[in-house]
Amino acid sequence: MPELRCTVQTCVHNQQYLCDLDKIEVAGRDAKTARETCCDSFRERTKDSYSNVTDRQASEKTGIHCKATDCEYNKDCDCHAGRISVEGGNACHCENTECATFSYKG
């Protein structure tokens, strides 16, 4: 399982740059660049959900189901990079995020 760091502070699942999900989904089936990928598991943090208190614990290790089939780390839709970074500054939609570790194998 890759080590996941996430800079998308506007995501409800982000807890101090870690994700509280056991597995995320990265979209970008036809991606050739990182900008063409996104975290499909992104959910915008609203004022009602801003507390960062959840029943789930965030972890450095998160499973990653990846639809970016042209990424060199994708093996049977699972990410096999040692470490990945999901980025997205002030994202308010999943399309505003990206897997910065994406590497085109073409």
LUMPATI-33623 format. One record per residue: residue in three letters; x, y, z of N, C-alpha, C, O in turn. Coordinates in steps of 0.05 Angstrom, whole numbers, plus 32768, in hexadecimal, padded with zeros to 4 digits. Example, Ala and Ser with C-alpha at 12.3 -4.5 7.8 and 13.67 -1.06 7.14 Angstrom:
2
r rest:ALA	nx:8108	ny:7F8E	nz:809C	cax:80F6	cay:7FA6	caz:809C	cx:8108	cy:7FBE	cz:809C	ox:811D	oy:7FBE	oz:80A9
r rest:SER	nx:8101	ny:7FD3	nz:808E	cax:8111	cay:7FEB	caz:808F	cx:8102	cy:8001	cz:809D	ox:810C	oy:8017	oz:80A1
***
This chain:
106
r rest:MET	nx:8011	ny:7FE8	nz:8000	cax:8000	cay:8000	caz:8000	cx:8012	cy:8019	cz:8000	ox:8024	oy:801B	oz:8010
r rest:PRO	nx:800D	ny:802C	nz:7FEE	cax:801D	cay:8044	caz:7FED	cx:801A	cy:8056	cz:8005	ox:8006	oy:8055	oz:8013
r rest:GLU	nx:802E	ny:8066	nz:800A	cax:802D	cay:807B	caz:801E	cx:8020	cy:8092	cz:8010	ox:802A	oy:809B	oz:7FFB
r rest:LEU	nx:800A	ny:809D	nz:801B	cax:7FFB	cay:80B2	caz:800E	cx:7FFD	cy:80CC	cz:801E	ox:7FF7	oy:80CC	oz:8036
r rest:ARG	nx:8005	ny:80E1	nz:8011	cax:8005	cay:80FC	caz:801C	cx:7FF2	cy:810C	cz:800B	ox:7FF2	oy:810B	oz:7FF3
r rest:CYS	nx:7FE1	ny:811B	nz:8018	cax:7FCC	cay:812A	caz:800A	cx:7FCD	cy:8147	cz:8013	ox:7FCB	oy:814D	oz:802B
r rest:THR	nx:7FD0	ny:815A	nz:8000	cax:7FD0	cay:8176	caz:8006	cx:7FB5	cy:8183	cz:8002	ox:7FB3	oy:819C	oz:8005
r rest:VAL	nx:7FA1	ny:8173	nz:7FFD	cax:7F86	cay:817E	caz:7FF7	cx:7F78	cy:8183	cz:8012	ox:7F68	oy:8173	oz:801B
r rest:GLN	nx:7F7E	ny:819A	nz:801E	cax:7F73	cay:81A1	caz:8038	cx:7F55	cy:81A6	cz:8038	ox:7F48	oy:81A7	oz:804D
r rest:THR	nx:7F49	ny:81AA	nz:8020	cax:7F2D	cay:81AF	caz:801E	cx:7F1C	cy:8195	cz:801C	ox:7F04	oy:8196	oz:8019
r rest:CYS	nx:7F2A	ny:817E	nz:801F	cax:7F1C	cay:8164	caz:801E	cx:7F15	cy:815B	cz:803A	ox:7F25	oy:815D	oz:804D
r rest:VAL	nx:7EFD	ny:8152	nz:803E	cax:7EF3	cay:8149	caz:8058	cx:7F03	cy:8131	cz:8063	ox:7F04	oy:812D	oz:807B
r rest:HIS	nx:7F10	ny:8122	nz:8051	cax:7F20	cay:810B	caz:8059	cx:7F3C	cy:8111	cz:8062	ox:7F4A	oy:8100	oz:806C
r rest:ASN	nx:7F45	ny:812A	nz:805D	cax:7F60	cay:8132	caz:8063	cx:7F63	cy:8139	cz:8081	ox:7F55	oy:814A	oz:808B
r rest:GLN	nx:7F76	ny:812B	nz:808E	cax:7F7C	cay:8130	caz:80A9	cx:7F9B	cy:8134	cz:80AB	ox:7FAA	oy:8121	oz:80AC
r rest:GLN	nx:7FA3	ny:814D	nz:80AC	cax:7FBF	cay:8154	caz:80AE	cx:7FD0	cy:8146	cz:8099	ox:7FE4	oy:813A	oz:809E
r rest:TYR	nx:7FC7	ny:8149	nz:8080	cax:7FD4	cay:813F	caz:8068	cx:7FD3	cy:8121	cz:8065	ox:7FE1	oy:8116	oz:8054
r rest:LEU	nx:7FC3	ny:8114	nz:8074	cax:7FBE	cay:80F7	caz:8072	cx:7FA0	cy:80F3	cz:806B	ox:7F90	oy:8105	oz:8070
r rest:CYS	nx:7F99	ny:80DC	nz:8060	cax:7F7E	cay:80D6	caz:8058	cx:7F72	cy:80C2	cz:806D	ox:7F7F	oy:80AF	oz:8075
r rest:ASP	nx:7F58	ny:80C7	nz:8074	cax:7F4B	cay:80B6	caz:8088	cx:7F3C	cy:809E	cz:807A	ox:7F2E	oy:808F	oz:8087
r rest:LEU	nx:7F3F	ny:809C	nz:805F	cax:7F32	cay:8086	caz:8051	cx:7F46	cy:806E	cz:8050	ox:7F5E	oy:8072	oz:804E
r rest:ASP	nx:7F3B	ny:8056	nz:8050	cax:7F4C	cay:803E	caz:804C	cx:7F56	cy:803C	cz:8030	ox:7F6B	oy:8030	oz:802A
r rest:LYS	nx:7F46	ny:8046	nz:801D	cax:7F4D	cay:8044	caz:8000	cx:7F41	cy:805C	cz:7FF2	ox:7F2A	oy:8064	oz:7FF6
r rest:ILE	nx:7F51	ny:8068	nz:7FE0	cax:7F47	cay:807E	caz:7FD0	cx:7F45	cy:8074	cz:7FB3	ox:7F51	oy:805F	oz:7FAC
r rest:GLU	nx:7F38	ny:8084	nz:7FA2	cax:7F36	cay:807E	caz:7F86	cx:7F41	cy:8095	cz:7F76	ox:7F39	oy:80AC	oz:7F79
r rest:VAL	nx:7F54	ny:808F	nz:7F65	cax:7F60	cay:80A3	caz:7F53	cx:7F55	cy:809F	cz:7F37	ox:7F56	oy:8088	oz:7F2C
r rest:ALA	nx:7F49	ny:80B4	nz:7F2C	cax:7F3D	cay:80B3	caz:7F11	cx:7F51	cy:80BE	cz:7EFD	ox:7F64	oy:80CB	oz:7F04
r rest:GLY	nx:7F4C	ny:80B7	nz:7EE4	cax:7F5D	cay:80C1	caz:7ECE	cx:7F63	cy:80AC	cz:7EBA	ox:7F7A	oy:80A8	oz:7EB3
r rest:ARG	nx:7F4F	ny:809D	nz:7EB2	cax:7F53	cay:8086	caz:7EA1	cx:7F64	cy:808B	cz:7E89	ox:7F75	oy:807B	oz:7E81
r rest:ASP	nx:7F61	ny:80A2	nz:7E7C	cax:7F71	cay:80A9	caz:7E64	cx:7F87	cy:80BD	cz:7E6A	ox:7F92	oy:80C9	oz:7E57
r rest:ALA	nx:7F8F	ny:80C0	nz:7E83	cax:7FA2	cay:80D4	caz:7E8B	cx:7FBE	cy:80CF	cz:7E7F	ox:7FC7	oy:80B9	oz:7E7D
r rest:LYS	nx:7FCA	ny:80E5	nz:7E76	cax:7FE6	cay:80E5	caz:7E6C	cx:7FF7	cy:80F7	cz:7E7E	ox:8010	oy:80F6	oz:7E7C
r rest:THR	nx:7FEA	ny:8107	nz:7E8F	cax:7FF8	cay:8119	caz:7EA1	cx:7FEA	cy:8118	cz:7EBC	ox:7FD3	oy:810F	oz:7EBE
r rest:ALA	nx:7FF8	ny:8121	nz:7ED1	cax:7FEC	cay:8122	caz:7EEC	cx:7FD3	cy:8133	cz:7EED	ox:7FC0	oy:812D	oz:7EFB
r rest:ARG	nx:7FD2	ny:8149	nz:7EDE	cax:7FBB	cay:815B	caz:7EDD	cx:7FA2	cy:814E	cz:7ED3	ox:7F8C	oy:8157	oz:7ED7
r rest:GLU	nx:7FA5	ny:8138	nz:7EC5	cax:7F8E	cay:8129	caz:7EBA	cx:7F84	cy:8114	cz:7ECD	ox:7F72	oy:8104	oz:7EC6
r rest:THR	nx:7F8F	ny:8113	nz:7EE5	cax:7F86	cay:8100	caz:7EF9	cx:7F77	cy:8110	cz:7F0F	ox:7F79	oy:8129	oz:7F0F
r rest:CYS	nx:7F69	ny:8102	nz:7F20	cax:7F5C	cay:8110	caz:7F37	cx:7F56	cy:80FB	cz:7F4C	ox:7F54	oy:80E3	oz:7F47
r rest:CYS	nx:7F52	ny:8105	nz:7F64	cax:7F4A	cay:80F3	caz:7F7A	cx:7F2B	cy:80F2	cz:7F7B	ox:7F1E	oy:8105	oz:7F83
r rest:ASP	nx:7F20	ny:80DC	nz:7F71	cax:7F03	cay:80D8	caz:7F70	cx:7EF7	cy:80D6	cz:7F8C	ox:7EDF	oy:80D8	oz:7F8F
r rest:SER	nx:7F07	ny:80D1	nz:7FA0	cax:7EFE	cay:80CF	caz:7FBC	cx:7EFB	cy:80EA	cz:7FCA	ox:7EF2	oy:80EB	oz:7FE0
r rest:PHE	nx:7F04	ny:80FF	nz:7FBD	cax:7F02	cay:811A	caz:7FC8	cx:7EE5	cy:8121	cz:7FCF	ox:7ED3	oy:811E	oz:7FBE
r rest:ARG	nx:7EE1	ny:812C	nz:7FE6	cax:7EC8	cay:8137	caz:7FEF	cx:7ECE	cy:8152	cz:7FFC	ox:7EDE	oy:8153	oz:800F
r rest:GLU	nx:7EC2	ny:8167	nz:7FF2	cax:7EC8	cay:8182	caz:7FFD	cx:7EC1	cy:8184	cz:801A	ox:7EAB	oy:817C	oz:8023
r rest:ARG	nx:7ED3	ny:8190	nz:8029	cax:7ECE	cay:8196	caz:8045	cx:7EBC	cy:81AE	cz:8047	ox:7EC2	oy:81C3	oz:803B
r rest:THR	nx:7EA6	ny:81AC	nz:8054	cax:7E93	cay:81C2	caz:8057	cx:7E96	cy:81CD	cz:8073	ox:7EA4	oy:81C2	oz:8084
r rest:LYS	nx:7E89	ny:81E3	nz:8078	cax:7E8A	cay:81EF	caz:8093	cx:7E80	cy:81DB	cz:80A8	ox:7E8A	oy:81DB	oz:80BF
r rest:ASP	nx:7E6C	ny:81CB	nz:80A1	cax:7E61	cay:81B7	caz:80B3	cx:7E74	cy:81A0	cz:80B9	ox:7E72	oy:8192	oz:80CD
r rest:SER	nx:7E87	ny:819B	nz:80A7	cax:7E99	cay:8184	caz:80AA	cx:7EB6	cy:818D	cz:80AF	ox:7EC8	oy:817C	oz:80AB
r rest:TYR	nx:7EBB	ny:81A5	nz:80B7	cax:7ED6	cay:81B0	caz:80B9	cx:7EE5	cy:81A8	cz:80D2	ox:7EFC	oy:81B0	oz:80D5
r rest:SER	nx:7EDA	ny:8199	nz:80E5	cax:7EE6	cay:8195	caz:80FF	cx:7EFE	cy:8182	cz:80FE	ox:7F0E	oy:8183	oz:8111
r rest:ASN	nx:7F02	ny:8172	nz:80E9	cax:7F18	cay:815F	caz:80E8	cx:7F15	cy:8149	cz:80FD	ox:7F28	oy:8139	oz:8101
r rest:VAL	nx:7EFE	ny:8146	nz:8109	cax:7EF9	cay:8130	caz:811C	cx:7EE8	cy:811C	cz:810E	ox:7ED1	oy:8122	oz:8106
r rest:THR	nx:7EF2	ny:8103	nz:810C	cax:7EE3	cay:80EE	caz:80FF	cx:7EE7	cy:80D5	cz:810F	ox:7EF7	oy:80D3	oz:8121
r rest:ASP	nx:7ED7	ny:80C1	nz:8108	cax:7EDA	cay:80A7	caz:8114	cx:7EF1	cy:8097	cz:8108	ox:7EFA	oy:8083	oz:8114
r rest:ARG	nx:7EFB	ny:80A0	nz:80F1	cax:7F11	cay:8091	caz:80E4	cx:7F2B	cy:809F	cz:80EA	ox:7F2D	oy:80B7	oz:80ED
r rest:GLN	nx:7F40	ny:808F	nz:80EB	cax:7F5B	cay:8099	caz:80EF	cx:7F69	cy:809B	cz:80D4	ox:7F68	oy:8089	oz:80C4
r rest:ALA	nx:7F77	ny:80B1	nz:80D0	cax:7F86	cay:80B5	caz:80B7	cx:7FA0	cy:80A5	cz:80BA	ox:7FAA	oy:80A0	oz:80D0
r rest:SER	nx:7FAA	ny:809C	nz:80A3	cax:7FC2	cay:808B	caz:80A3	cx:7FD3	cy:8093	cz:808B	ox:7FC9	oy:809D	oz:8077
r rest:GLU	nx:7FED	ny:808E	nz:808D	cax:7FFF	cay:8093	caz:8077	cx:7FFB	cy:807E	cz:8061	ox:8000	oy:8083	oz:8049
r rest:LYS	nx:7FF1	ny:8066	nz:8068	cax:7FED	cay:8051	caz:8055	cx:7FCF	cy:8050	cz:804E	ox:7FBE	oy:804B	oz:805E
r rest:THR	nx:7FCA	ny:8053	nz:8034	cax:7FAF	cay:8054	caz:802A	cx:7FAF	cy:8044	cz:800F	ox:7FC0	oy:8049	oz:7FFE
r rest:GLY	nx:7F9C	ny:8033	nz:800C	cax:7F99	cay:8025	caz:7FF2	cx:7F91	cy:8038	cz:7FDD	ox:7F82	oy:804B	oz:7FE2
r rest:ILE	nx:7F9A	ny:8034	nz:7FC5	cax:7F94	cay:8046	caz:7FAF	cx:7F8B	cy:8036	cz:7F96	ox:7F9B	oy:8028	oz:7F89
r rest:HIS	nx:7F71	ny:8038	nz:7F91	cax:7F66	cay:802C	caz:7F78	cx:7F69	cy:8041	cz:7F63	ox:7F5E	oy:8057	oz:7F64
r rest:CYS	nx:7F78	ny:803A	nz:7F4E	cax:7F80	cay:804E	caz:7F3A	cx:7F75	cy:8046	cz:7F1E	ox:7F7A	oy:8030	oz:7F14
r rest:LYS	nx:7F66	ny:8059	nz:7F13	cax:7F5B	cay:8055	caz:7EF8	cx:7F6D	cy:8060	cz:7EE2	ox:7F67	oy:805E	oz:7ECA
r rest:ALA	nx:7F83	ny:806D	nz:7EEA	cax:7F96	cay:8078	caz:7ED7	cx:7FA8	cy:8061	cz:7ECC	ox:7FBE	oy:805D	oz:7ED6
r rest:THR	nx:7F9D	ny:8053	nz:7EB9	cax:7FAA	cay:803A	caz:7EAF	cx:7FC5	cy:803F	cz:7EA1	ox:7FD4	oy:802C	oz:7E9E
r rest:ASP	nx:7FCB	ny:8057	nz:7E99	cax:7FE4	cay:805D	caz:7E8C	cx:7FF9	cy:8067	cz:7E9F	ox:800E	oy:8071	oz:7E97
r rest:CYS	nx:7FF5	ny:8065	nz:7EB9	cax:8009	cay:806D	caz:7ECD	cx:801B	cy:8055	cz:7ED2	ox:8012	oy:803E	oz:7ED4
r rest:GLU	nx:8035	ny:805B	nz:7ED4	cax:8048	cay:8045	caz:7ED8	cx:8045	cy:8037	cz:7EF3	ox:804E	oy:8020	oz:7EF6
r rest:TYR	nx:8037	ny:8043	nz:7F06	cax:8033	cay:8037	caz:7F20	cx:8019	cy:8026	cz:7F22	ox:8014	oy:8019	oz:7F36
r rest:ASN	nx:8009	ny:8027	nz:7F0D	cax:7FEF	cay:8019	caz:7F0D	cx:7FF3	cy:7FFC	cz:7F04	ox:7FFD	oy:7FF6	oz:7EEF
r rest:LYS	nx:7FEB	ny:7FEA	nz:7F16	cax:7FEC	cay:7FCE	caz:7F10	cx:7FD1	cy:7FC2	cz:7F18	ox:7FCA	oy:7FC0	oz:7F2F
r rest:ASP	nx:7FC2	ny:7FBB	nz:7F03	cax:7FA6	cay:7FB0	caz:7F07	cx:7F95	cy:7FC3	cz:7F18	ox:7F86	oy:7FBA	oz:7F29
r rest:CYS	nx:7F97	ny:7FDD	nz:7F12	cax:7F87	cay:7FF2	caz:7F1F	cx:7F8E	cy:7FF7	cz:7F3C	ox:7F7F	oy:8003	oz:7F4B
r rest:ASP	nx:7FA5	ny:7FED	nz:7F45	cax:7FAF	cay:7FF3	caz:7F60	cx:7FC9	cy:8003	cz:7F5C	ox:7FD9	oy:7FFC	oz:7F4B
r rest:CYS	nx:7FCD	ny:8017	nz:7F6D	cax:7FE6	cay:8027	caz:7F6C	cx:7FFC	cy:8018	cz:7F7B	ox:7FF8	oy:800E	oz:7F91
r rest:HIS	nx:8013	ny:8016	nz:7F6E	cax:802A	cay:8009	caz:7F7A	cx:8042	cy:801B	cz:7F7D	ox:8059	oy:8012	oz:7F7E
r rest:ALA	nx:803D	ny:8035	nz:7F7E	cax:8052	cay:8048	caz:7F85	cx:8058	cy:8046	cz:7FA2	ox:8046	oy:803F	oz:7FB2
r rest:GLY	nx:8070	ny:804B	nz:7FAA	cax:8077	cay:8049	caz:7FC7	cx:806A	cy:8060	cz:7FD6	ox:8063	oy:805D	oz:7FEE
r rest:ARG	nx:8068	ny:8077	nz:7FC9	cax:805D	cay:808F	caz:7FD6	cx:804F	cy:809F	cz:7FC1	ox:805A	oy:80A3	oz:7FAB
r rest:ILE	nx:8037	ny:80AA	nz:7FC7	cax:802A	cay:80BC	caz:7FB4	cx:8021	cy:80D6	cz:7FC2	ox:801F	oy:80D7	oz:7FDA
r rest:SER	nx:801D	ny:80E9	nz:7FB1	cax:8013	cay:8103	caz:7FBB	cx:7FFB	cy:810B	cz:7FAC	ox:7FFB	oy:810C	oz:7F93
r rest:VAL	nx:7FE5	ny:8111	nz:7FBA	cax:7FCD	cay:811C	caz:7FAE	cx:7FCD	cy:813A	cz:7FB4	ox:7FD0	oy:8142	oz:7FCB
r rest:GLU	nx:7FCA	ny:814A	nz:7F9F	cax:7FCB	cay:8167	caz:7FA3	cx:7FB2	cy:8175	cz:7F98	ox:7FA4	oy:8169	oz:7F88
r rest:GLY	nx:7FAE	ny:818D	nz:7FA2	cax:7F96	cay:819B	caz:7F99	cx:7F90	cy:81B5	cz:7FA7	ox:7F79	oy:81BE	oz:7FA5
r rest:GLY	nx:7FA3	ny:81C1	nz:7FB4	cax:7F9F	cay:81DC	caz:7FBF	cx:7F84	cy:81E1	cz:7FCB	ox:7F7D	oy:81D6	oz:7FDF
r rest:ASN	nx:7F75	ny:81F2	nz:7FBE	cax:7F5A	cay:81FA	caz:7FC7	cx:7F44	cy:81EC	cz:7FB8	ox:7F30	oy:81F8	oz:7FB1
r rest:ALA	nx:7F47	ny:81D2	nz:7FB5	cax:7F33	cay:81C3	caz:7FA5	cx:7F17	cy:81C4	cz:7FB1	ox:7F14	oy:81C4	oz:7FC9
r rest:CYS	nx:7F04	ny:81C6	nz:7F9F	cax:7EE8	cay:81C4	caz:7FA8	cx:7ED9	cy:81AE	cz:7F99	ox:7EC2	oy:81A8	oz:7F9E
r rest:HIS	nx:7EE7	ny:81A1	nz:7F85	cax:7EDD	cay:818B	caz:7F76	cx:7EF4	cy:8177	cz:7F71	ox:7F0B	oy:817F	oz:7F72
r rest:CYS	nx:7EEE	ny:815E	nz:7F6D	cax:7F03	cay:814B	caz:7F68	cx:7F14	cy:8152	cz:7F50	ox:7F2C	oy:814C	oz:7F50
r rest:GLU	nx:7F09	ny:8160	nz:7F3D	cax:7F18	cay:8168	caz:7F25	cx:7F2E	cy:817C	cz:7F2B	ox:7F3F	oy:8181	oz:7F1B
r rest:ASN	nx:7F2D	ny:8188	nz:7F43	cax:7F41	cay:819B	caz:7F4C	cx:7F58	cy:818E	cz:7F5A	ox:7F6A	oy:819B	oz:7F64
r rest:THR	nx:7F58	ny:8173	nz:7F5B	cax:7F6D	cay:8164	caz:7F69	cx:7F7D	cy:8154	cz:7F54	ox:7F74	oy:8152	oz:7F3D
r rest:GLU	nx:7F94	ny:814A	nz:7F5B	cax:7FA3	cay:8139	caz:7F49	cx:7FB6	cy:8126	cz:7F58	ox:7FBE	oy:812D	oz:7F6F
r rest:CYS	nx:7FBC	ny:8110	nz:7F4C	cax:7FD1	cay:80FF	caz:7F56	cx:7FEB	cy:8109	cz:7F4C	ox:7FF2	oy:8104	oz:7F34
r rest:ALA	nx:7FFB	ny:8117	nz:7F5C	cax:8014	cay:8123	caz:7F53	cx:8029	cy:810F	cz:7F4D	ox:803E	oy:8115	oz:7F41
r rest:THR	nx:8025	ny:80F6	nz:7F56	cax:8039	cay:80E1	caz:7F51	cx:8035	cy:80D3	cz:7F36	ox:8047	oy:80C4	oz:7F2E
r rest:PHE	nx:801F	ny:80D8	nz:7F29	cax:801A	cay:80CC	caz:7F0F	cx:8032	cy:80CE	cz:7EFD	ox:803E	oy:80E3	oz:7EFB
r rest:SER	nx:8039	ny:80B8	nz:7EF0	cax:804F	cay:80B8	caz:7EDD	cx:8046	cy:80A7	cz:7EC5	ox:8041	oy:808F	oz:7EC6
r rest:TYR	nx:8044	ny:80B5	nz:7EAE	cax:803B	cay:80A8	caz:7E95	cx:804E	cy:8093	cz:7E8C	ox:8066	oy:8099	oz:7E89
r rest:LYS	nx:8044	ny:807B	nz:7E87	cax:8056	cay:8065	caz:7E7F	cx:8058	cy:8062	cz:7E61	ox:8067	oy:8051	oz:7E57
r rest:GLY	nx:804A	ny:8073	nz:7E52	cax:8049	cay:8071	caz:7E35	cx:8063	cy:8077	cz:7E29	ox:8065	oy:8075	oz:7E10
***
